[in-house]
Amino acid sequence: MRAILVLIGLIALGVVAAMAMGMLSFNQQSGGSLPTVSVQGGKLPSYSAETGSVGIGNTAKTVEVPTVEMKKATVVLPTIDVKQAPGASPTPAAR
């Protein structure tokens, strides 16, 4: 399947390239027209539909809601200490 799609794509690119280089040209020889169609008579069908209803409103209810308590605690956090090597200079991007 992929091979067919690749082949069609290559053919399309070849046609576009040939048209761009002037090696392929399409010229219309005569004008075209759509056929004439006439519609006479007929009647659209009629339908009857009954629908339900939807009610939207508000109701007050008492519910349990969790509470959040904030307290201070001491925790140990990791730290990183970076020291530059003696005599090294920063990279040009860092200047």
N, C-alpha and C positions, 0 to 999 in steps of 0.2 A: 504494500500500500504506500509506504514511504517512497519507494523507488518511483512509483507512478507520479506521485506529487512532485518529487524532485525533477523528474523528466518534464512534466508540464511547466514547472517553474523555469527550467532552463530554456525551453522552447519559447516561452513568453519573453524572457530576457533577450533571446536571440532576435525575436521579431522587433522588440523595442530598439535594440542596437542597430539593426538593419534600417529601420525607419529614421533613426537619428543620423546615420551616415548617408542617407539619401539613396540607399540601395533598394529600398522597398517603398512604394508609394501606392496609396489607395485613392482612386478618383471615382466620384459618383457619376454614372453614365446617364441615369434618368431619375426623376423624382419619384417618390413613393407616396401612397395614400392609403388611408384606412378604408375598409369596406363600409358601405352605408347600411345601417340597420334601422328598421322601423319596428316600433312596438305598438301594438293596437290592442285595446281591450284589456281584460284582466282585472283582478280585484285582490287587494291585500287581505290576508286572513285577519280575523278579529280575535282578541283574547280577553279573558276576564281573569283577574288575579286578586286573591285575598291575602292580606299580610297580617302578621301578628304585631304586637306593640311591645316596646321596651320602655320600662320606667327607670329613671335615674333619680336618686335622692340621697339624703344623708341621714344617718342614725347615730346617736351618741351612745357609746358603750364604754364601760370601765374595764380596762385590761391591765395585766401586769406588765410593767416595763422595766428592763434591767437598768441599774444605775452603775456609773463608773466612778470609782474612788481613786483620786490621785494621792500618792504618798511618796516621800523622798526615801531613796535607798542608795547605799554606796555599792558600786559594782567596780570590778577591775576591768579596764579596757586595754587592749594591746596598743603599743606605740611603736613607731618606726623612727630611727635616728639615722640619717644619711650624712656621712662626712666625705668631703671631697679628698681625693688622694693628694699628697703633698706635691706641689709643682704642676699639677694638672690645670688646664684651662677649660672653661666651658665650651661646648660646641658652638659653631657659628649661629645656629638657629636659636640658641638660648640667650644670645647677647642682646 
